[in-house]
Amino acid sequence: MSRCFFETDSGESVLTNSNSGSLPRPLSPNCKTKEIILTSKSPLRLHKSYRMDTGSINTGEHQWVIDAKLLKPMITAKNQEKFISPKFKMSHLTWQLEAYPNGNTPQSMGSFNLYLRLVTMPLAWRHITLCRTFRCNETKSGYTAVSRYEKNTSLGWPDFSLSLQDIKNRIHWMEQLTFTVNVKILQISLFKNDGELFYEARLDPYRALKKQSIAWKLDQSLLHEMKMAYFKKGFVSPIYNSMWCLRCYPNGKTQSGDFLVQLQLCGLPLQTGKLAVRWKVNCEAVRVSAGWTTNFDFGQSCWGWGNGQLSFEEFKKCDEFTISVDVTVDDKVNIVAMAEWEKYVRKSKRSVSPSASHKQQAAQYSCIEDEKKRV
């Protein structure tokens, strides 16, 4: 049986052959921290906070911008000292960012830990499953994961995705420190009927089950940052076809100096709970290729290519670098069934006017708004 690294949502890599997932590990409510709440009335005006509305009910983006001259309280923070952003809206829900510039535990001292907390949620909702992405614009650090959120759940990126020293090294030229957070709601479950599914993101099953080839070509700016990466610093690709993205730890995540590539699931087709996937990573610049067959679902959504594939030192010799991945869903029966379904859908579309199709889509989104108003 092939063995590769399964990445849990807590940020711990576990070598496993198991198909069982693991629940996200929220920020411990018993963690003793000094809180600095950053509001417009705070004497420490450490932030400018912008909300960027994508115009969709299930997606959102938010930026937390911190002025360079006011970064001192963060870069001089003590271990477990906590900074809280103002509350903001994404996907019609209320959120808050929590930062521990010097780590939130003694073991993570020196790690700039960032968490996203869900502040409010309709009372009828039991939990939501979402794809979340964190990025630091100045350092190129990034992280994407699929997570389950309940009210007051707070989840972050792995320790040392960004280090406090990384920011200190740039403080003399950085005009600001910017964190960008993106979310996409994949599922909404209700309390009634033992978690009845109330909403599911629309992902075309036929297209999702077809073979996909994705290529992450690193531009020179990102390539430079990766070559300077310290142990555990992470980077993330764009999301391809609303379904897949790549996570990369050039200097290793569990083993220093061991270049790590991970394939992250970002969405599932309708009425699909789990996919058996054959995937192959190719890095032509270093003539490295590795392939696996693994199960992906929202509980177990990320797999890595294992240790010993490529060293950080070999990677640093490259003038150009592209990570290519071929993804094939290992389910021929489903693919044939979806091909038949596509023929049926195309035939049905000929008999439905465009205006009627738009009304049907609008009706699905409006039902969510109605439910929120009702509760």
C-alpha positions as a printed NumPy array, in Angstrom:
array([[  0.   ,   0.   ,   0.   ],
       [  1.311,   3.445,  -0.889],
       [  2.055,   5.686,   2.032],
       [  2.074,   9.461,   1.976],
       [  1.545,  12.29 ,   4.426],
       [ -1.976,  13.242,   5.427],
       [ -2.205,  16.826,   6.661],
       [ -4.643,  17.428,   9.523],
       [ -6.391,  20.747,   9.993],
       [ -4.452,  21.355,  13.192],
       [ -1.299,  21.632,  11.136],
       [  0.282,  18.374,  12.334],
       [  1.497,  15.962,   9.67 ],
       [  0.601,  12.359,  10.423],
       [  1.995,   9.398,   8.52 ],
       [ -1.037,   7.185,   8.062],
       [ -2.796,   4.716,   5.833],
       [ -6.1  ,   5.359,   7.579],
       [ -9.093,   6.803,   5.759],
       [-10.431,   8.367,   8.916],
       [-10.456,  12.158,   9.134],
       [ -9.841,  14.379,  12.121],
       [-11.83 ,  17.279,  13.438],
       [-10.305,  20.751,  13.447],
       [ -8.576,  21.74 ,  16.66 ],
       [ -9.921,  25.111,  17.799],
       [ -7.947,  27.642,  19.745],
       [ -7.988,  26.597,  23.383],
       [-10.329,  28.786,  25.439],
       [ -8.077,  28.169,  28.457],
       [ -5.023,  29.721,  26.809],
       [ -3.787,  32.516,  29.073],
       [ -3.147,  35.558,  26.896],
       [ -2.869,  39.294,  27.141],
       [ -5.519,  40.648,  24.775],
       [ -5.165,  43.901,  22.858],
       [ -8.445,  44.625,  21.089],
       [ -7.851,  46.771,  18.04 ],
       [-10.816,  49.067,  17.564],
       [-11.164,  52.532,  16.097],
       [-11.29 ,  53.913,  19.669],
       [ -8.178,  52.086,  20.826],
       [ -5.206,  54.283,  21.801],
       [ -3.07 ,  51.824,  19.797],
       [ -4.388,  52.417,  16.29 ],
       [ -2.511,  49.484,  14.879],
       [ -4.66 ,  48.698,  11.926],
       [ -6.625,  49.725,   8.973],
       [ -9.236,  47.102,   8.199],
       [-10.909,  46.743,   4.843],
       [-13.832,  44.576,   3.799],
       [-13.95 ,  43.494,   0.178],
       [-17.349,  42.134,  -0.81 ],
       [-17.242,  39.629,  -3.649],
       [-20.986,  39.956,  -4.185],
       [-21.681,  36.257,  -3.536],
       [-23.561,  34.829,  -0.585],
       [-21.163,  31.902,  -0.069],
       [-17.774,  33.603,  -0.624],
       [-15.969,  36.508,   0.977],
       [-12.633,  38.276,   1.259],
       [-11.229,  40.506,   3.992],
       [ -7.963,  42.393,   4.42 ],
       [ -6.379,  43.394,   7.701],
       [ -3.793,  46.118,   7.038],
       [ -1.348,  47.216,   9.765],
       [  0.709,  50.405,   9.318],
       [  4.497,  49.978,   9.438],
       [  5.091,  52.737,  12.004],
       [  2.576,  51.12 ,  14.328],
       [  3.966,  47.598,  14.057],
       [  6.21 ,  48.01 ,  17.106],
       [  3.68 ,  46.7  ,  19.677],
       [  3.358,  43.551,  17.555],
       [  7.025,  42.891,  16.845],
       [  7.853,  43.427,  20.527],
       [  4.956,  41.262,  21.735],
       [  5.479,  38.724,  24.476],
       [  4.632,  35.062,  24.055],
       [  0.826,  34.5  ,  24.224],
       [  0.107,  38.228,  23.788],
       [ -3.022,  38.518,  21.673],
       [ -4.169,  41.183,  19.199],
       [ -7.805,  41.159,  18.011],
       [ -9.095,  42.843,  14.867],
       [-12.431,  44.656,  14.662],
       [-15.354,  42.446,  13.702],
       [-16.146,  42.246,   9.994],
       [-18.537,  40.579,   7.567],
       [-17.829,  37.825,   5.068],
       [-20.458,  35.665,   3.404],
       [-23.11 ,  37.505,   5.477],
       [-21.516,  36.138,   8.678],
       [-19.516,  38.005,  11.346],
       [-15.841,  37.157,  11.85 ],
       [-12.786,  38.354,  13.728],
       [ -9.038,  37.855,  13.233],
       [ -6.815,  36.986,  16.181],
       [ -3.049,  37.385,  16.039],
       [ -0.349,  36.068,  18.365],
       [  2.815,  37.674,  16.924],
       [  5.081,  35.705,  19.287],
       [  3.099,  32.475,  19.433],
       [  0.089,  31.385,  21.466],
       [  1.906,  28.65 ,  23.429],
       [  5.417,  28.361,  24.885],
       [  6.187,  25.755,  22.218],
       [  5.263,  28.169,  19.393],
       [  7.301,  31.135,  20.662],
       [  8.6  ,  33.075,  17.646],
       [  5.732,  31.985,  15.402],
       [  3.341,  34.66 ,  14.122],
       [  0.081,  32.77 ,  14.638],
       [ -3.065,  33.982,  12.902],
       [ -6.592,  32.709,  13.621],
       [-10.013,  33.296,  12.088],
       [-12.915,  33.21 ,  14.548],
       [-16.604,  32.841,  13.597],
       [-18.44 ,  35.286,  15.864],
       [-22.079,  34.891,  14.808],
       [-24.133,  32.298,  12.97 ],
       [-27.897,  31.73 ,  12.551],
       [-29.325,  29.773,  15.482],
       [-30.735,  27.045,  13.268],
       [-27.333,  26.236,  11.804],
       [-25.385,  23.432,  13.457],
       [-22.106,  24.017,  11.62 ],
       [-20.661,  25.109,   8.308],
       [-17.907,  23.54 ,   6.22 ],
       [-15.759,  26.042,   4.393],
       [-12.567,  26.444,   2.425],
       [-10.401,  29.136,   4.025],
       [ -7.197,  30.759,   2.759],
       [ -4.762,  32.956,   4.705],
       [ -2.083,  35.038,   2.973],
       [  0.492,  37.554,   4.127],
       [  1.007,  39.811,   1.127],
       [  4.455,  41.052,   2.107],
       [  6.09 ,  37.713,   2.993],
       [  4.08 ,  35.543,   0.542],
       [  3.228,  33.133,   3.388],
       [ -0.001,  31.256,   2.696],
       [ -2.248,  28.441,   3.831],
       [ -5.472,  26.855,   2.54 ],
       [ -7.604,  24.27 ,   4.352],
       [-11.119,  22.854,   4.482],
       [-12.532,  23.231,   7.993],
       [-15.719,  22.796,   9.996],
       [-16.855,  25.86 ,  11.927],
       [-19.4  ,  26.249,  14.684],
       [-20.128,  29.511,  16.477],
       [-16.948,  30.779,  18.21 ],
       [-14.705,  28.262,  16.453],
       [-11.253,  29.784,  15.906],
       [ -8.83 ,  28.1  ,  13.506],
       [ -5.467,  29.28 ,  12.196],
       [ -2.523,  28.302,  10.066],
       [  0.249,  25.929,  11.24 ],
       [  3.005,  27.196,  13.526],
       [  5.758,  29.097,  11.686],
       [  3.802,  29.541,   8.482],
       [  5.027,  33.035,   9.29 ],
       [  7.712,  33.835,  11.867],
       [  8.093,  36.958,  13.963],
       [ 11.731,  37.186,  12.857],
       [ 10.626,  37.213,   9.202],
       [  8.679,  40.41 ,   9.879],
       [ 11.49 ,  41.964,  11.948],
       [ 13.905,  41.411,   9.06 ],
       [ 11.673,  43.491,   6.765],
       [ 10.52 ,  46.183,   9.175],
       [ 12.975,  48.805,   7.85 ],
       [ 11.378,  48.812,   4.387],
       [  7.836,  47.48 ,   4.825],
       [  5.189,  50.177,   4.473],
       [  2.548,  47.907,   5.985],
       [  1.728,  44.328,   6.973],
       [ -1.283,  42.916,   5.159],
       [ -3.229,  39.734,   5.87 ],
       [ -5.802,  38.627,   3.281],
       [ -8.417,  36.042,   4.259],
       [-10.747,  34.288,   1.795],
       [-13.6  ,  31.94 ,   2.641],
       [-15.992,  29.864,   0.583],
       [-18.884,  28.095,   2.297],
       [-19.121,  24.536,   0.98 ],
       [-21.91 ,  23.155,   3.178],
       [-24.39 ,  24.342,   5.807],
       [-25.836,  21.77 ,   8.212],
       [-28.866,  22.363,  10.446],
       [-29.631,  21.151,  13.97 ],
       [-32.879,  19.555,  12.831],
       [-32.964,  15.998,  11.511],
       [-29.53 ,  15.285,  12.985],
       [-27.588,  17.685,  10.786],
       [-29.777,  17.967,   7.721],
       [-27.89 ,  19.542,   4.822],
       [-29.36 ,  22.984,   4.205],
       [-26.957,  24.266,   1.562],
       [-24.3  ,  22.747,  -0.689],
       [-21.982,  24.679,  -2.995],
       [-22.638,  24.08 ,  -6.645],
       [-19.722,  22.27 ,  -8.322],
       [-20.468,  20.652, -11.678],
       [-20.096,  16.872, -11.09 ],
       [-19.252,  16.114, -14.71 ],
       [-16.397,  18.615, -14.902],
       [-15.15 ,  17.746, -11.417],
       [-14.848,  14.048, -12.24 ],
       [-12.953,  14.591, -15.489],
       [ -9.166,  14.374, -15.534],
       [ -7.606,  17.695, -14.507],
       [ -4.093,  18.995, -15.127],
       [ -2.967,  21.951, -13.052],
       [  0.308,  23.867, -13.227],
       [  1.62 ,  26.311, -10.633],
       [  4.349,  28.357, -12.3  ],
       [  6.262,  30.391,  -9.733],
       [  6.926,  33.977, -10.716],
       [ 10.349,  35.419,  -9.869],
       [  9.118,  37.22 ,  -6.756],
       [  7.553,  34.073,  -5.29 ],
       [ 10.517,  31.935,  -6.362],
       [ 12.865,  34.29 ,  -4.52 ],
       [ 10.757,  34.094,  -1.34 ],
       [ 10.674,  30.292,  -1.535],
       [ 14.456,  30.104,  -1.902],
       [ 14.769,  32.189,   1.279],
       [ 12.188,  30.109,   3.185],
       [ 12.896,  28.91 ,   6.71 ],
       [ 11.79 ,  25.581,   8.162],
       [  7.956,  25.293,   8.204],
       [  7.257,  28.457,   6.183],
       [  4.34 ,  27.652,   3.877],
       [  3.1  ,  28.918,   0.517],
       [ -0.148,  28.285,  -1.325],
       [ -1.167,  28.295,  -4.982],
       [ -4.355,  29.716,  -6.49 ],
       [ -7.389,  27.424,  -6.423],
       [ -7.858,  25.616,  -9.73 ],
       [-11.274,  24.697, -11.145],
       [-12.853,  25.583,  -7.764],
       [-11.6  ,  22.204,  -6.565],
       [ -7.846,  21.877,  -6.028],
       [ -4.867,  23.892,  -4.819],
       [ -1.248,  23.171,  -3.909],
       [  0.52 ,  23.83 ,  -0.621],
       [  4.312,  24.004,  -0.551],
       [  6.93 ,  24.019,   2.216],
       [ 10.256,  24.515,   0.37 ],
       [ 12.443,  24.052,   3.471],
       [ 10.277,  21.283,   4.885],
       [  7.413,  21.047,   7.34 ],
       [  8.217,  17.982,   9.442],
       [ 11.793,  17.468,   8.268],
       [ 14.096,  20.448,   7.752],
       [ 15.5  ,  20.806,   4.24 ],
       [ 12.957,  18.417,   2.7  ],
       [ 10.918,  20.13 ,  -0.054],
       [  7.239,  19.271,   0.506],
       [  4.31 ,  19.488,  -1.923],
       [  0.711,  18.853,  -0.82 ],
       [ -2.501,  18.519,  -2.817],
       [ -5.453,  20.226,  -1.094],
       [ -9.119,  19.557,  -1.887],
       [-11.157,  22.79 ,  -2.003],
       [-14.587,  21.543,  -3.1  ],
       [-16.59 ,  18.421,  -3.93 ],
       [-19.141,  17.877,  -6.699],
       [-22.796,  17.721,  -5.728],
       [-23.943,  14.556,  -3.958],
       [-20.366,  13.336,  -3.504],
       [-18.954,  12.612,  -0.052],
       [-15.594,  11.037,  -0.901],
       [-13.368,  10.706,  -3.967],
       [-10.707,   8.094,  -4.708],
       [ -8.084,  10.103,  -6.573],
       [ -4.989,   9.175,  -8.559],
       [ -2.625,  12.163,  -8.568],
       [  0.876,  12.655,  -9.863],
       [  3.216,  15.568,  -9.138],
       [  5.829,  16.553, -11.735],
       [  8.655,  19.071, -11.255],
       [ 10.435,  19.065, -14.602],
       [ 13.121,  21.544, -13.526],
       [ 14.586,  18.937, -11.171],
       [ 13.247,  15.835, -12.954],
       [ 11.213,  14.706,  -9.974],
       [  7.907,  12.871, -10.246],
       [  5.785,  11.132,  -7.617],
       [  2.291,   9.649,  -7.743],
       [ -0.254,   8.318,  -5.264],
       [ -3.798,   7.023,  -4.987],
       [ -5.622,   8.419,  -1.937],
       [ -9.127,   9.172,  -0.699],
       [-10.173,  12.817,  -0.395],
       [-13.146,  14.177,   1.539],
       [-13.848,  17.227,   3.695],
       [-12.511,  15.477,   6.787],
       [ -9.319,  14.3  ,   5.086],
       [ -8.773,  16.933,   2.447],
       [ -4.987,  17.203,   2.078],
       [ -2.223,  14.755,   1.171],
       [  1.512,  15.34 ,   0.715],
       [  3.978,  13.555,  -1.538],
       [  6.047,  12.219,   1.369],
       [  9.644,  12.746,   2.458],
       [ 12.78 ,  12.391,   0.369],
       [ 11.386,  13.513,  -2.995],
       [ 13.408,  16.736,  -3.369],
       [ 15.871,  18.633,  -1.192],
       [ 15.691,  22.346,  -0.477],
       [ 19.283,  22.745,  -1.71 ],
       [ 18.45 ,  21.237,  -5.107],
       [ 15.393,  23.462,  -5.416],
       [ 17.457,  26.604,  -4.733],
       [ 19.588,  25.9  ,  -7.83 ],
       [ 16.583,  26.371, -10.141],
       [ 16.153,  29.567, -12.171],
       [ 12.544,  28.638, -12.994],
       [ 10.145,  26.276, -11.297],
       [  6.702,  24.865, -12.094],
       [  4.776,  22.315, -10.038],
       [  2.429,  20.32 , -12.281],
       [ -0.173,  17.868, -11.015],
       [ -2.376,  15.445, -12.95 ],
       [ -5.541,  14.567, -11.037],
       [ -7.758,  11.636, -12.042],
       [-10.821,  10.504, -10.127],
       [-10.528,   6.736,  -9.837],
       [-14.233,   6.037, -10.294],
       [-15.119,   4.946, -13.839],
       [-18.718,   4.096, -12.965],
       [-19.362,   7.605, -11.685],
       [-17.646,   9.184, -14.683],
       [-19.824,   7.248, -17.118],
       [-22.925,   8.136, -15.1  ],
       [-21.991,  11.815, -15.079],
       [-21.416,  11.742, -18.834],
       [-24.97 ,  10.508, -19.264],
       [-26.185,  13.161, -16.847],
       [-24.438,  15.874, -18.861],
       [-26.295,  14.786, -21.983],
       [-29.562,  14.988, -20.07 ],
       [-28.753,  18.448, -18.691],
       [-27.882,  19.795, -22.134],
       [-31.115,  18.448, -23.508],
       [-33.077,  20.004, -20.635],
       [-31.433,  23.394, -21.12 ],
       [-32.789,  23.623, -24.626],
       [-36.307,  23.561, -23.218],
       [-35.644,  26.106, -20.401],
       [-35.315,  29.809, -21.157],
       [-32.245,  31.651, -19.783],
       [-34.429,  33.864, -17.608],
       [-36.047,  30.836, -15.993],
       [-32.609,  29.331, -15.25 ],
       [-31.503,  32.548, -13.55 ],
       [-34.671,  32.603, -11.474],
       [-33.99 ,  29.065, -10.249],
       [-30.473,  29.993,  -9.132],
       [-31.71 ,  33.141,  -7.436],
       [-34.366,  31.137,  -5.594],
       [-31.704,  28.842,  -4.078],
       [-29.688,  31.755,  -2.712],
       [-32.772,  33.59 ,  -1.438],
       [-33.783,  30.577,   0.646],
       [-30.639,  31.06 ,   2.741],
       [-31.506,  34.697,   3.364],
       [-35.057,  33.735,   4.318],
       [-33.785,  31.16 ,   6.803],
       [-31.443,  33.722,   8.408],
       [-34.261,  36.232,   8.795],
       [-36.549,  33.589,  10.257],
       [-34.097,  32.653,  13.029]])
